[in-house]
Amino acid sequence: MTWSQVSARRLARAGLAGPVEDGGPAGAVARMCGAHAQVMSAAEMSVALRLDGATRADVREALWGERTLVKTHGPRGTVHLLPARDLPMWVAAMSSIPTGKSPFPDGVRMTAERTEQVVAAIREVLDGRALTVDELSEAVVEATGPWAGDLVMPAFQTMWPRWRQAMALAAHRGAFVYGPVRGRKVTYTAPPVDLGPVTRQDGGALVRAYLRAYGPATPEHFAQWAGAPRGWAAAAFGLVELEEVRLEGRPAWVLAGDTGTPDEPPRGVRLLPYFDAYLVAGRPRELLYAGEAARRALAGGQAGNYPVLLVDGQVAGVWHQRRSGRRIEVTVEPLAELTADRLCALKEQVERIGGILEGTPRLTVGPVRVGAHA
């Protein structure tokens, strides 16, 4: 397969060659294999961009109203939106990833036994409730013991209680998902679907979902995307029926029989927000971020820290938006001069961004002076 064929295939499967027609926001997120939601406004844009006429309000309704989406810790331990219906698969796979050695020193680090106590306590106290972090802390300490509340974890110029080092693991075990914001405070609650007995599985189902969206790929690509050891990723690949192909002459894998590519090369102009799943999962990096794009749009080799301009499947610039009331100032910095047709397509993309954000956009083509997102 050529890189052009792979780009066209991935764009189509990720809902970027045309709108996702089935399943609404949850269907779009399933196609993306999860939407990175550390920056919630960017996640809303990522999902809405893949739907015909959707706005950020539609994504919020799916998340907090219909609850067909959940917000929780996903790949790499980072916050993601996931389809609620797929949560059992995600929990089974993510909870099977080896956690490795704790980064916390003696005196701070919890034992395996105490970690299990905290995870069980979170699951129990959130049953039928939505609690702020302070309320959850009080309930966990009451359920486990005073040691859980020791303020021993440095965090953001303050100290967090000991039990919070188990939060990502508790999420991967399905003990909680994020609940609606209460005022300006985040809440945590029980998952909206019955997970049944949480059985840690091998990750094969997650490999299938990942390769449907981002294949051809290698176990190393999968490991980097999932935030997992390479050995675990290789073992998960070994449990799925695969077919080897060549991606620009290098070995890579797709699901057995899934070798089709679109007839036409990738075309179009798109604006992708911070941490869009297509960018984070897109490997090999040197093909997606070719030439000058690697210097301008990657941050220390990391993808997603800059919103990008995508032209015919290639990263071709960066952009930034700033809001004031209903006005949205969109600045786009292309790496090369845009043709008249591409400039027209860019203006349409800016209008689409304005519709998603429920505001009035204005485009400026010129330098973006905002640095990379942390």
N, C-alpha and C positions, 0 to 999 in steps of 0.2 A: 504494500500500500504506500502511496505517496503521502506526503504531509498534506497536500491539498485535499486528497480523498478523505483523510482522517479528520481534517478540520470540518469539511462539509458534513461528514457523518456525525461528529460530536455536536456541531451546531444544531443539526436537526433533532437529535435526541435530547439535547438540553433545553429545547423549547426556544431557541434563538433564531432558527431559520423561518419559523412561523409560529403563531400562537398555539399553546397547548389547548386542545379542544375538549378534553374530557377531565372531569374531576376537580375543576376549579383550582384554588390555591393549593389544596392538598395534592392534586394531581400534578401540578407544576413542581412542587417540592419533591415529590417522588421521582420525577424525571431528572431532577438535579442531584438526586441522592443526598438530600439535605441542603438547607440554606444557612450559611454562616450568619449568626445573629448577634455577634458581639456588639456590632453597631446596628441597633434595631431599625433605624430609618433606612439603612442600606439593605437590610434583609427584606423589608417591605417593598423596596424598589426592585430588588432582584426578582422577587416572586411576581409582582404585578407586571413587570416587563414581558413576562412569558405568557400573559393572558390578554385576550382581546378586550380592550377598554377598561381593564381593572384599575382600581386606585388603591392607595394605601389603606383606605377604609375597608375594602374587601378583604385584604389580608388580615387586618385586625379583627374583623368579624369572624373569619375562619379560626383564628387563634383563641379569641376570648369569648365569642358568642357561640358559634357552632361547635367549637372545640374539635374540629377536624384536623387542626394542627396543634402541636405541642412545642413548647420552648424548653430545651433541656441541654445537658452537656452531650455533645456528639463526638465526631472525629477529632483527634488531637486534644480531647478534653475541653474544647472550646464550645461556647454556647451556640446552638443550632436550632432552627425550626425543622421539625420532622413530621411526617404524616402520622396522625394518631393511630391509624389502622396498622401502620408498620412498626409501631413502638415495640411489640413483643420481639420482632426480629432484631431490632437494634439493641435492645437490652440483652438478648441472648448472645449476640456477637460482641458488643463492647465490653460486657462484663467478663468475657473470656480472655481479653487481652492481658498478658502479664503486666503487673503494675511496676515491677522493678524495685530497686532499692529506694526507700523513702529519702527525700532530700532534706528532711528535718534532722537536726542533731539530737543526741541523747539529751533527755530532759524535756524535749519538746515532742519528739516522735511518739506516736501511740503504738502499742503492741497490736499484733494481728487480732488478738482476742478483744481488745477495747475498740478497735476499728469496727469489728463485727457488731459489737454492742451499739455503737453509734448509728450504724446503718439500720439496724433493726429498730432503734428508737425513733429515727426519722420517719421510717415507714409507718410506725404505730401512731405517732402523735399527729401525723398529717392526714390520717384517715378521716375523710369528711370535713376537713378544715383547711383554711388558707391562713398561713401565719407569716408575719414579717420575720426578718432574720433575728431580731431581738426576742420576739415571742417564741420562735423556734429554738433559740439558744436556751431560753429558760426551761422549755419543755424537755429538751434533750438532757440538760444537766439534771433535772429532776428525775428523769427516767434512768440515768446511768450512774451519776455520782459527781461530787464536786470537782474531781480531776478534769472532767470534760470542759469545765468553764474556766480553767486556768488561762489567764491572758499571757500566752507565751509565743504567739505567732506575729512577727512584725508584718504590718500590712498598711500601706498608704498613710504613713506617719502616725499610725496608731497600733494597737495590739489586738489581735483576734483571739477568741477562745480556742483551746486545743482541739475541740471536736470538729472545727471547720476544715481541718486538713482532710477529712473524709468526704467532703461534699461531692467532688467529681466522681468518686467511686460509688457513692450512694445514688447519684443520678444514673450512672451506667448500670446499676443494679435495679433501676426502676423504682427507687424508694420515693422519689419526688419528681415533679416538673415545676416550672415557674408558673405562678398564678398571676392574676391581674394586678396591676399596680394599685396600691391603696394610698391615695394622695400622691406623695412623691416616693413612697417606699415600695420596694419589690416585695412580692409575697411568694411563698412556696406552698404547693398543694399536692395531693395525690394524683397520679395519672388518670385521665378520663376514660381509659379502657382497662378491662380486666386483663392483667398480664398472666394470670394463673401462676402456678409454681414457677419461679424464675430458675430456668435451667441454663447454665452456661454452655453454649454450643461452640462449634469450631470456627465460625465465621464464614462458612461456605455460602450462606444466603447473602451475606453482605458482599462477598466477592462477585456474585452474580449481578447484584444491583449496580455495583461499581463498574463492572465491565460493560453492562448494557449501556451505561451513560458515557463512559470515558475510555473504553477499550478502543484499539489495542493498547495494552499496558503490560507492565512487568510486576512481579511480586515486590520489587523495590519501590516502584511507583505507588503501589497499594499501601505498603508499609508507611511511606511518607505521608500519604493522604490520611490514613487512619491514625497515625501517631502510635504505631505498634512496632515491636521488634521484628526484624526481617525474618527471623525463624518462624514466628507465628504466622506472618503473612505468607511465607512460602508453604507452610503446612496447610493453610486455608486454600491456597491456589490448588494444592494437590488433591483436594477433596471435590473439586469441580471438574466436570468434563470440558476440556479446553481444546482449542485449535491454535497451533503456532502459525503466525504470519510474519512478514517482514515489514517493519515500519522504517522507510528510507534505508533499507538494507540491514536494520538491526532486528534481532528476534524480539517479538512481543506476542501477547496472547489475547484471544477473544473467546467468547463462549463458543462451544462446538457448533458449527454450522452458521454462525453469525458473522459472516465475512462480507456482507453486502455494503456497498457505499453508494451515495447519490450519483446520478449521472452527470450532474453539473458541478463545477467547482464552487467553493464558498463565495458568496457575493453579499454585499450590503455593508451598511455603516451602522454601528451600534455603540451606545454608551453604556458601559457596565460599571456598577457602583463598587464601592469598597468591598473587598472580600467576596466578590461574586464567586459562586461555586465553580463556574466554568474556568475561571482564572486559577483558583487554588488547586483544582484537580488537573489542570492542563499541563501535561508533560509529554515529551521532553521540553523543559523550559526554553532551551536555546532555539527551538523551532517556533514556539508560540511567541516568544519575545526575541525575535531575530534582530541581530545587529544593534543599532542605536536604541532600540526599544528596551533591551536589557539594562542599559545604563540609566535610561530615563524613567522607566516604569517599574523596575524591581527595586526592592529595598533590602540590600544585603543578600540578594538571591531569593528573597521571599516575594511571592505573588500576592496581590490583593491589597497591599498597603497604599496603592494609588488607584483611584478610579481610572479606567482606561477607555480610550477610543479604539474600537475594533473595526478594521477595514478589510473586507474580504477574508475574514478569519484570522487576520494577523493583528497583534497589538501595534498600533500606529500612532499613539499619542496618549496624553493624559488629560484629565478634565477635573473641574471642581465646581460645586454649586454653593451659593450663599443665599440665605433666605432673609428677607425683611418684610414681615407681614405676608401679604400675598405675592409680593415680588420675589422672583427667583432669578438671581444672576448666575448664568452658566458660562464659564470660561473653558474653552477647549484649545489645547495646544497640540496641533498635529506635528508629527515628525517630518512630514513633507507636505508641500502645497497640495490642497485638495482640488480636484477637478470641479467644474461647475455642477455636474451631476451628483458628485459626492457631497458637495457643500449643501445642495438642496436636500439630500437625504439626511445630512446632519441636522439641518433645521427641523426636519420632521421628527427626528429623535428628540431634540430639545423640547418640541411641543408635547411629545409623548411623556417626557419626564415631568413637564409642568402639569399634565393631566393626572399623572400618578400622585404627585405631591399636592394636588388640588390648589395650584397657584398659577401665577402668570409669569412665564419664563422670558428671559431675554438673553440672546446668544452674543458672546464676544469671542472672536477667534484671536488668540494671542497667548502670551506666556502665562503659565500657572505658577504662582509663587508660593503656594502652600506646600509644605513638606509632607513626607510620608506619614501615614497614620501608624501609631505604635502597635 
